[in-house]
Amino acid sequence: MSLSGPRQAPKSGDAPKSLIILCHGYGSNGDDLIGLAPHLAPALPDTEFVAPNAPQAVPGMSGAYQWFGISNLDPKVIAQGARSAGPILDEFIDQELERTGLGADRLALVGFSQGTMLSLHVGLRRKQQIAGILGYSGALAIPEVLHDEIQSKPPVQLIHGDADDVLPVSFMVNALEELRAEGVNVRWHISHRVPHSIGQDGLAIGGHFLQEVLATK
């Protein structure tokens, strides 16, 4: 299955020197998350942004997609979903790196909610280490197998609102502990009074993280 979605070319007008893949959450779409690109692009003028639609349409919701179906936070459902959707995102990453001619170290994954689950699941299992993973309002899928399956340890930035009633902030704390236990360079930020969304502080901190990990060596 081939993914597709909206793109934003580098602000510089030149060929991309880095790539950011934006992975949206459940019931959303690439058109929604590509909206982050205009906020991030000024600090990343040589970066191309792409926001693929997840592989499955959400039944009964127009223009809504899901990486996998989920009606509750059952760990078994999340595990099965990550196993199913992970290879699809992994293949898309390969295609985009080949298309741009960029190395893995010039790629960052940005996820929101379910997209964070997929970004962490896939990014930590790629043998060639990517530049970094920025995860908003998400969780770590299948933490119990991470030790056996982790292939690389890119820097990770986790950001979560303390008023999130969809995925409580405890999910970020749990992910933080698991990643640190594996020796991943992970940093975190809690946005006060922010629900299941991205606050201005989180947007700014995420932008600084991406600018740092994608800085031309």
ZAPATOR-101261 format. One record per residue (C-alpha): residue in one letter; chain; x, y negated, z. Coordinates in Angstrom, 2 decimals. Each point is the difference from the previous one (the first is absolute). Example, Ala and Ser with C-alpha at 12.3 -4.5 7.8 and 13.67 -1.06 7.14 Angstrom:
2
> ketor/fiba/x/y/z
> A/A/12.30/4.50/7.80
> S/A/1.37/-3.44/-0.66
This chain:
217
> ketor/fiba/x/y/z
> M/A/0.00/0.00/0.00
> S/A/1.35/-3.39/-1.01
> L/A/-0.70/-3.06/2.12
> S/A/-0.55/-3.50/-1.36
> G/A/-0.80/-3.41/1.38
> P/A/0.74/-3.72/-0.18
> R/A/3.53/-1.34/-0.24
> Q/A/1.77/-3.29/0.56
> A/A/3.20/-0.66/-1.91
> P/A/3.03/-1.61/1.69
> K/A/-0.51/-3.68/0.72
> S/A/3.44/-0.69/-1.51
> G/A/-1.18/1.16/-3.41
> D/A/2.97/2.36/-0.25
> A/A/0.09/3.77/0.01
> P/A/-0.77/1.35/3.47
> K/A/2.92/0.56/2.35
> S/A/-2.25/1.62/2.60
> L/A/-3.41/1.59/0.20
> I/A/-2.75/0.01/2.62
> I/A/-2.80/2.55/-0.16
> L/A/-3.06/-1.04/2.00
> C/A/-2.21/2.84/1.28
> H/A/-3.52/-1.08/0.97
> G/A/-2.24/1.42/2.68
> Y/A/-3.11/2.15/-0.09
> G/A/-2.87/-1.51/-1.98
> S/A/2.12/-2.75/-1.50
> N/A/1.90/-0.27/-3.30
> G/A/3.14/-1.36/-1.62
> D/A/-1.66/-3.30/-0.86
> D/A/-0.40/-0.65/3.71
> L/A/3.56/0.76/1.10
> I/A/1.68/-1.69/-2.96
> G/A/-1.32/-3.12/1.71
> L/A/3.02/0.26/2.30
> A/A/2.37/-0.53/-2.92
> P/A/-0.46/-3.78/-0.38
> H/A/0.83/-0.43/3.70
> L/A/3.11/2.18/-0.20
> A/A/1.32/-0.94/-3.44
> P/A/1.50/-3.44/0.85
> A/A/2.59/1.69/2.26
> L/A/0.41/2.88/-2.47
> P/A/0.20/-1.69/-3.41
> D/A/1.63/2.97/-1.74
> T/A/-2.46/2.59/1.30
> E/A/-2.77/1.67/-1.97
> F/A/-3.14/0.97/1.93
> V/A/-2.34/2.84/-0.90
> A/A/-3.12/1.08/1.90
> P/A/-1.34/3.31/-1.30
> N/A/-3.54/1.09/0.61
> A/A/-0.11/3.11/2.17
> P/A/-0.80/3.20/-1.90
> Q/A/-3.59/0.54/1.17
> A/A/-3.06/-2.20/-0.35
> V/A/-2.02/-0.31/3.21
> P/A/-3.46/1.48/-0.67
> G/A/-2.76/-2.59/0.01
> M/A/2.36/-3.00/0.17
> S/A/0.67/-1.98/-3.15
> G/A/3.67/-0.85/-0.59
> A/A/1.07/1.81/3.17
> Y/A/2.76/2.60/0.13
> Q/A/1.52/2.36/2.52
> W/A/3.28/1.87/0.26
> F/A/-2.03/2.76/1.61
> G/A/-3.48/0.41/1.40
> I/A/-0.36/-0.67/3.69
> S/A/-3.04/-0.48/2.23
> N/A/1.81/0.01/3.34
> L/A/3.53/0.05/1.39
> D/A/0.26/3.79/0.22
> P/A/3.76/0.74/-0.17
> K/A/-0.66/3.11/-2.11
> V/A/-1.89/-2.05/-2.60
> I/A/2.76/-2.62/-0.07
> A/A/2.66/2.71/-0.35
> Q/A/-1.81/1.69/-2.86
> G/A/-0.59/-3.34/-1.70
> A/A/3.63/-1.08/0.26
> R/A/1.12/3.35/-1.39
> S/A/-2.40/-0.38/-2.93
> A/A/0.60/-3.66/-0.89
> G/A/3.70/-0.18/0.84
> P/A/1.27/1.65/-3.19
> I/A/-2.14/-2.34/-2.11
> L/A/1.57/-3.10/1.54
> D/A/3.43/1.64/-0.15
> E/A/-0.39/0.58/-3.74
> F/A/-1.15/-3.59/-0.51
> I/A/3.13/-1.24/1.77
> D/A/2.16/2.10/-2.33
> Q/A/-1.81/-1.40/-3.04
> E/A/0.37/-3.60/1.15
> L/A/3.71/0.35/0.79
> E/A/0.58/1.57/-3.41
> R/A/-2.04/-2.71/-1.72
> T/A/1.91/-2.83/1.66
> G/A/3.39/1.72/-0.03
> L/A/0.40/-0.81/3.69
> G/A/1.58/2.21/2.64
> A/A/-1.85/1.20/3.08
> D/A/1.86/-2.57/2.10
> R/A/-1.81/-2.78/-1.90
> L/A/-3.47/1.29/0.93
> A/A/-2.15/-0.87/3.02
> L/A/-3.37/1.50/0.87
> V/A/-2.67/-2.15/1.62
> G/A/-3.09/1.66/1.40
> F/A/-3.20/-1.00/1.74
> S/A/-1.94/2.48/2.19
> Q/A/-0.32/3.23/-2.02
> G/A/2.60/-1.43/-2.37
> T/A/2.42/-0.26/2.94
> M/A/-0.57/3.68/0.77
> L/A/0.93/0.89/-3.58
> S/A/2.95/-2.41/-0.17
> L/A/1.54/1.49/3.15
> H/A/-0.81/3.56/-1.01
> V/A/1.60/-0.32/-3.43
> G/A/2.76/-2.52/0.68
> L/A/1.57/2.04/2.79
> R/A/-0.01/3.16/-2.10
> R/A/1.79/-1.35/-3.07
> K/A/3.58/1.21/-0.25
> Q/A/1.22/-3.27/-1.50
> Q/A/-0.51/-2.59/2.70
> I/A/-2.17/-2.95/-0.96
> A/A/0.64/-3.55/1.21
> G/A/-2.72/-0.07/2.62
> I/A/-3.60/0.65/1.05
> L/A/-2.35/-2.70/1.29
> G/A/-3.11/1.40/1.63
> Y/A/-3.03/-2.03/1.07
> S/A/-2.74/1.39/2.25
> G/A/0.91/3.62/-0.63
> A/A/1.09/3.25/1.55
> L/A/2.47/2.82/-0.44
> A/A/-1.59/3.05/-1.60
> I/A/1.09/3.47/1.18
> P/A/2.55/-1.24/2.58
> E/A/0.59/3.54/1.26
> V/A/1.79/1.01/-3.23
> L/A/2.00/-3.17/-0.61
> H/A/3.15/1.38/1.61
> D/A/0.07/2.93/-2.42
> E/A/-1.00/-1.94/-3.11
> I/A/1.71/-3.40/0.24
> Q/A/2.46/-0.45/-2.87
> S/A/1.13/-3.61/0.41
> K/A/-0.27/-2.79/2.54
> P/A/-0.77/-3.36/-1.64
> P/A/-0.61/-2.96/2.32
> V/A/-3.64/-0.31/1.05
> Q/A/-2.05/-2.98/1.16
> L/A/-3.34/0.75/1.69
> I/A/-2.58/-2.74/0.59
> H/A/-3.36/0.48/1.69
> G/A/-2.76/-2.15/1.45
> D/A/-0.90/0.55/3.66
> A/A/-3.69/-0.52/-0.82
> D/A/-0.02/2.79/-2.60
> D/A/-3.08/2.16/0.63
> V/A/0.52/2.21/-3.07
> L/A/3.51/1.26/0.73
> P/A/0.82/-1.11/3.56
> V/A/3.44/-1.45/0.67
> S/A/0.88/3.21/1.84
> F/A/0.46/1.60/-3.42
> M/A/2.85/-2.43/-0.70
> V/A/1.55/0.69/3.40
> N/A/-0.11/3.74/-0.62
> A/A/1.56/-0.42/-3.45
> L/A/2.69/-2.23/1.48
> E/A/0.95/2.61/2.57
> E/A/0.10/2.83/-2.55
> L/A/2.12/-1.99/-2.45
> R/A/2.45/-1.08/2.68
> A/A/0.34/3.61/1.12
> E/A/1.17/0.82/-3.54
> G/A/2.56/-2.81/-0.01
> V/A/-1.92/-2.23/-2.40
> N/A/0.81/-3.71/0.21
> V/A/-3.52/-1.15/0.82
> R/A/-1.20/-3.35/1.25
> W/A/-3.52/-1.00/1.01
> H/A/-2.30/-2.94/0.56
> I/A/-3.45/-0.29/1.57
> S/A/-2.23/-2.77/-1.35
> H/A/-2.15/-1.34/2.82
> R/A/-3.77/-0.24/-0.53
> V/A/0.37/1.43/-3.53
> P/A/-2.46/2.76/-1.01
> H/A/0.53/2.60/-2.76
> S/A/1.63/-2.50/-2.33
> I/A/3.21/-1.96/-0.53
> G/A/0.54/-3.18/2.00
> Q/A/2.11/-2.95/-1.10
> D/A/2.71/0.98/2.47
> G/A/0.06/3.53/-1.38
> L/A/0.20/-1.29/-3.54
> A/A/2.97/-2.21/0.86
> I/A/1.85/2.72/1.93
> G/A/-0.64/2.50/-2.78
> G/A/1.33/-2.46/-2.57
> H/A/3.21/-0.50/1.97
> F/A/0.45/3.77/0.29
> L/A/-0.41/0.51/-3.75
> Q/A/2.35/-2.87/-0.78
> E/A/2.58/1.58/2.29
> V/A/-0.16/3.57/-1.31
> L/A/-0.17/-1.06/-3.66
> A/A/2.78/-2.59/0.21
> T/A/2.45/0.48/-2.84
> K/A/2.96/1.87/1.41
